[in-house]
């Protein structure tokens, strides 16, 4: 391990950073470097804040309730509030991650064009799926600049850090927005209904661990509830709420048959309010409780 990098990380994490914007306050909880090698594992957890994971060297695997994916150097992912995730090595090589964890709190309704732009950026973070995103706007370079400032502590270094963080957030928002455009369009015109259904599917999959409602989807899509209902019914043949439930139950059946996970934890991972409610919904749609379904798959697999 690089002692200078560790020292710079420690000094960076010791620097208090609170940024007051028009309509928003950004409070940095940690701003540091994580270095891992060999066998390591970060257990399943979630935050009430936004955590940006920038891969500076090596590779790692990330597991969420909706996806499993590889993150390699030059990429990052964002775990937004309530997103459960685990992290593990992809190989035995040294892995270095730059991490920024912060809270973004609205203090008043945006009025100026600047405040509205900030609101749009934070909306991108709130709705972004937890998936790898390419660093196309120099975020790693900005982080390294912050490390140098913290290590050297020259005149005005705290001021510099208070300007670097917003630059990193803007660069991250731009990268996420561009990545979503590349992935989601799939050569489909943004005006076509197909594109909207793909966006709905991606949003539900990325937020499958939450207590989703049709209105949540409508807000994300900037459409009315009725517009979303028409799109879902046209492509799936049933109402939006039923589509959300079916998506959750499909994932539940995968977990019941492929993972030795308690039913209570499965219910929690899929955003059900309780194990009892999960059992009721599962039996209503599948004809048997989840425990019976799991037993039948073990004794008489398909």
C-alpha positions as semicolon CSV with decimal commas, in nm:
position;residue;x (nm);y (nm);z (nm)
1;X;0,000;0,000;0,000
2;X;0,110;0,354;-0,077
3;X;0,176;0,536;0,257
4;X;0,146;0,878;0,090
5;X;-0,196;0,789;-0,053
6;X;-0,314;0,664;0,286
7;X;-0,191;0,981;0,456
8;X;-0,357;1,203;0,195
9;X;-0,682;1,009;0,235
10;X;-0,675;1,051;0,611
11;X;-0,617;1,425;0,587
12;X;-0,891;1,458;0,327
13;X;-1,140;1,273;0,549
14;X;-1,052;1,500;0,842
15;X;-1,147;1,817;0,651
16;X;-1,504;1,934;0,724
17;X;-1,689;2,021;0,403
18;X;-2,034;2,183;0,401
19;X;-2,143;2,361;0,086
20;X;-2,441;2,597;0,097
21;X;-2,607;2,657;-0,239
22;X;-2,920;2,843;-0,338
23;X;-3,195;2,606;-0,225
24;X;-2,963;2,319;-0,125
25;X;-2,700;2,224;0,130
26;X;-2,438;1,958;0,060
27;X;-2,272;1,802;0,362
28;X;-1,981;1,563;0,301
29;X;-1,973;1,273;0,547
30;X;-1,664;1,103;0,409
31;X;-1,420;1,178;0,131
32;X;-1,149;0,912;0,126
33;X;-0,961;0,629;-0,041
34;X;-1,032;0,260;0,016
35;X;-0,752;0,012;-0,060
36;X;-0,825;-0,362;-0,063
37;X;-0,636;-0,671;-0,176
38;X;-0,672;-1,049;-0,146
39;X;-1,001;-1,183;-0,012
40;X;-1,226;-0,908;0,119
41;X;-1,598;-0,851;0,142
42;X;-1,818;-0,555;0,232
43;X;-2,146;-0,691;0,362
44;X;-2,489;-0,586;0,244
45;X;-2,576;-0,238;0,362
46;X;-2,747;0,084;0,260
47;X;-2,711;0,450;0,350
48;X;-2,949;0,738;0,398
49;X;-2,703;0,945;0,193
50;X;-2,550;0,941;-0,156
51;X;-2,231;0,739;-0,190
52;X;-2,017;0,770;-0,504
53;X;-1,771;0,485;-0,565
54;X;-1,497;0,578;-0,816
55;X;-1,272;0,289;-0,921
56;X;-0,914;0,417;-0,949
57;X;-0,738;0,081;-0,986
58;X;-0,838;-0,283;-1,028
59;X;-1,183;-0,436;-1,042
60;X;-1,461;-0,535;-0,803
61;X;-1,802;-0,699;-0,815
62;X;-2,109;-0,521;-0,680
63;X;-2,434;-0,695;-0,591
64;X;-2,759;-0,506;-0,540
65;X;-3,109;-0,642;-0,495
66;X;-3,168;-0,581;-0,866
67;X;-2,832;-0,641;-1,037
68;X;-2,481;-0,781;-1,013
69;X;-2,211;-0,602;-1,210
70;X;-1,837;-0,552;-1,255
71;X;-1,677;-0,216;-1,184
72;X;-1,332;-0,156;-1,331
73;X;-1,087;0,132;-1,329
74;X;-1,225;0,437;-1,504
75;X;-1,582;0,360;-1,396
76;X;-1,796;0,450;-1,096
77;X;-2,133;0,370;-0,948
78;X;-2,370;0,559;-0,722
79;X;-2,562;0,401;-0,436
80;X;-2,845;0,641;-0,361
81;X;-3,032;0,647;-0,026
82;X;-3,188;0,310;0,058
83;X;-2,997;0,115;-0,210
84;X;-2,869;-0,208;-0,054
85;X;-2,539;-0,329;-0,198
86;X;-2,244;-0,554;-0,128
87;X;-1,892;-0,535;-0,267
88;X;-1,636;-0,810;-0,328
89;X;-1,313;-0,863;-0,525
90;X;-1,320;-0,961;-0,890
91;X;-0,965;-1,100;-0,858
92;X;-0,670;-1,111;-0,615
93;X;-0,514;-0,786;-0,739
94;X;-0,506;-0,463;-0,540
95;X;-0,827;-0,262;-0,565
96;X;-0,837;0,114;-0,502
97;X;-1,162;0,305;-0,472
98;X;-1,212;0,677;-0,425
99;X;-1,525;0,731;-0,218
100;X;-1,742;1,038;-0,166
101;X;-2,042;1,016;0,066
102;X;-2,265;1,319;0,107
103;X;-2,611;1,436;0,196
104;X;-2,795;1,671;-0,039
105;X;-3,071;1,852;0,144
106;X;-3,322;2,090;-0,012
107;X;-3,363;2,405;0,198
108;X;-3,610;2,590;-0,022
109;X;-3,789;2,561;-0,354
110;X;-3,566;2,649;-0,650
111;X;-3,650;2,985;-0,807
112;X;-3,353;3,107;-1,009
113;X;-3,223;2,928;-1,319
114;X;-2,912;2,825;-1,123
115;X;-3,119;2,669;-0,844
116;X;-3,337;2,487;-1,097
117;X;-3,024;2,347;-1,263
118;X;-2,903;2,224;-0,925
119;X;-3,242;2,063;-0,869
120;X;-3,211;1,880;-1,200
121;X;-2,866;1,749;-1,106
122;X;-2,990;1,617;-0,771
123;X;-3,291;1,463;-0,943
124;X;-3,050;1,268;-1,167
125;X;-2,878;1,131;-0,857
126;X;-3,208;1,040;-0,689
127;X;-3,332;0,845;-0,990
128;X;-3,006;0,693;-1,114
129;X;-2,996;0,312;-1,117
130;X;-2,708;0,155;-0,925
131;X;-2,503;0,052;-1,230
132;X;-2,148;0,117;-1,357
133;X;-2,092;0,448;-1,534
134;X;-1,788;0,552;-1,737
135;X;-1,590;0,850;-1,607
136;X;-1,614;1,063;-1,920
137;X;-1,569;1,399;-1,748
138;X;-1,250;1,367;-1,542
139;X;-1,392;1,284;-1,200
140;X;-1,087;1,079;-1,098
141;X;-0,859;1,371;-1,184
142;X;-1,067;1,600;-0,965
143;X;-1,048;1,350;-0,678
144;X;-0,670;1,329;-0,715
145;X;-0,657;1,708;-0,707
146;X;-0,849;1,697;-0,376
147;X;-0,600;1,444;-0,237
148;X;-0,305;1,668;-0,330
149;X;-0,473;1,970;-0,170
150;X;-0,541;1,777;0,151
151;X;-0,190;1,634;0,162
152;X;-0,004;1,960;0,102
153;X;-0,243;2,186;0,296
154;X;-0,128;2,500;0,124
155;X;-0,299;2,835;0,172
156;X;-0,665;2,808;0,077
157;X;-0,673;2,428;0,053
158;X;-1,010;2,403;0,233
159;X;-1,153;2,659;-0,005
160;X;-1,020;2,452;-0,294
161;X;-1,186;2,140;-0,155
162;X;-1,516;2,325;-0,127
163;X;-1,494;2,403;-0,500
164;X;-1,373;2,057;-0,610
165;X;-1,672;1,872;-0,462
166;X;-1,935;2,058;-0,670
167;X;-1,721;2,002;-0,980
168;X;-1,715;1,629;-0,906
169;X;-2,092;1,621;-0,857
170;X;-2,156;1,803;-1,186
171;X;-1,916;1,569;-1,370
172;X;-2,089;1,267;-1,214
173;X;-2,435;1,392;-1,311
174;X;-2,321;1,452;-1,669
175;X;-2,169;1,103;-1,689
176;X;-2,483;0,937;-1,548
177;X;-2,711;1,130;-1,781
178;X;-2,497;1,043;-2,084
179;X;-2,473;0,677;-1,982
180;X;-2,848;0,652;-1,943
181;X;-2,898;0,803;-2,286
182;X;-2,655;0,554;-2,442
183;X;-2,794;0,249;-2,263
184;X;-3,161;0,333;-2,265
185;X;-3,202;0,454;-2,621
186;X;-3,084;0,127;-2,777
187;X;-3,114;0,295;-3,114
188;X;-3,480;0,375;-3,043
189;X;-3,607;0,727;-3,095
190;X;-3,675;0,907;-2,768
191;X;-4,019;0,993;-2,901
192;X;-4,122;0,629;-2,948
193;X;-4,335;0,452;-2,684
194;X;-4,085;0,161;-2,687
195;X;-3,826;0,388;-2,533
196;X;-4,059;0,492;-2,254
197;X;-4,140;0,132;-2,166
198;X;-3,770;0,047;-2,156
199;X;-3,714;0,340;-1,919
200;X;-4,000;0,220;-1,698
201;X;-3,858;-0,133;-1,688
202;X;-3,511;-0,005;-1,599
203;X;-3,649;0,219;-1,324
204;X;-3,854;-0,060;-1,165
205;X;-3,559;-0,302;-1,179
206;X;-3,323;-0,045;-1,028
207;X;-3,567;0,038;-0,747
208;X;-3,709;-0,307;-0,685
209;X;-3,601;-0,288;-0,320
210;X;-3,836;0,007;-0,257
211;X;-4,208;0,032;-0,193
212;X;-4,277;0,153;-0,545
213;X;-4,605;0,302;-0,661
214;X;-4,731;0,394;-1,009
215;X;-4,698;0,760;-0,909
216;X;-4,325;0,709;-0,837
217;X;-4,280;0,590;-1,195
218;X;-4,482;0,883;-1,330
219;X;-4,267;1,133;-1,142
220;X;-3,946;0,970;-1,269
221;X;-4,075;0,971;-1,627
222;X;-4,216;1,327;-1,601
223;X;-4,551;1,189;-1,716
224;X;-4,897;1,169;-1,562
225;X;-5,014;0,852;-1,386
226;X;-5,261;0,794;-1,671
227;X;-4,989;0,823;-1,937
228;X;-4,774;0,565;-1,756
229;X;-5,078;0,338;-1,716
230;X;-5,146;0,353;-2,090
231;X;-4,784;0,269;-2,177
232;X;-4,763;-0,024;-1,935
233;X;-5,100;-0,164;-2,039
234;X;-5,009;-0,137;-2,408
235;X;-4,692;-0,343;-2,361
236;X;-4,776;-0,570;-2,068
237;X;-5,153;-0,604;-2,083
238;X;-5,221;-0,519;-1,718
239;X;-5,215;-0,216;-1,482
240;X;-4,895;-0,052;-1,358
241;X;-4,936;-0,171;-0,999
242;X;-4,971;-0,529;-1,116
243;X;-4,662;-0,489;-1,334
244;X;-4,461;-0,370;-1,031
245;X;-4,587;-0,664;-0,825
246;X;-4,511;-0,918;-1,099
247;X;-4,159;-0,781;-1,138
248;X;-4,100;-0,814;-0,763
249;X;-4,243;-1,168;-0,754
250;X;-4,029;-1,277;-1,048
251;X;-3,721;-1,167;-0,854
252;X;-3,862;-1,330;-0,539
253;X;-3,889;-1,667;-0,717
254;X;-3,530;-1,634;-0,837
255;X;-3,411;-1,568;-0,481
256;X;-3,623;-1,850;-0,339
257;X;-3,471;-2,104;-0,577
258;X;-3,113;-1,979;-0,611
259;X;-3,025;-1,837;-0,270
260;X;-3,041;-1,981;0,079
261;X;-3,192;-1,659;0,208
262;X;-3,456;-1,630;0,482
263;X;-3,799;-1,537;0,352
264;X;-3,804;-1,237;0,583
265;X;-3,487;-1,101;0,418
266;X;-3,628;-1,160;0,069
267;X;-3,939;-0,962;0,168
268;X;-3,716;-0,680;0,295
269;X;-3,500;-0,680;-0,018
270;X;-3,805;-0,645;-0,239
271;X;-3,960;-0,356;-0,051
272;X;-4,250;-0,536;0,117
273;X;-4,363;-0,380;0,443
274;X;-4,347;-0,712;0,629
275;X;-4,289;-1,083;0,583
276;X;-4,660;-1,141;0,644
277;X;-4,763;-0,905;0,362
278;X;-4,506;-1,066;0,130
279;X;-4,658;-1,408;0,205
280;X;-5,010;-1,279;0,135
281;X;-4,913;-1,120;-0,198
282;X;-4,705;-1,419;-0,309
283;X;-4,984;-1,669;-0,232
284;X;-5,243;-1,448;-0,404
285;X;-5,044;-1,445;-0,729
286;X;-4,866;-1,782;-0,721
287;X;-5,126;-1,995;-0,545
288;X;-4,892;-2,107;-0,264
289;X;-4,690;-1,930;0,007
290;X;-4,321;-1,864;-0,067
291;X;-4,207;-2,137;0,174
292;X;-4,413;-2,399;-0,006
293;X;-4,291;-2,271;-0,343
294;X;-3,929;-2,303;-0,228
295;X;-3,985;-2,657;-0,100
296;X;-4,149;-2,764;-0,426
297;X;-3,858;-2,625;-0,627
298;X;-3,609;-2,817;-0,415
299;X;-3,795;-3,149;-0,421
300;X;-3,932;-3,120;-0,773
301;X;-3,725;-2,865;-0,970
302;X;-3,839;-2,752;-1,312
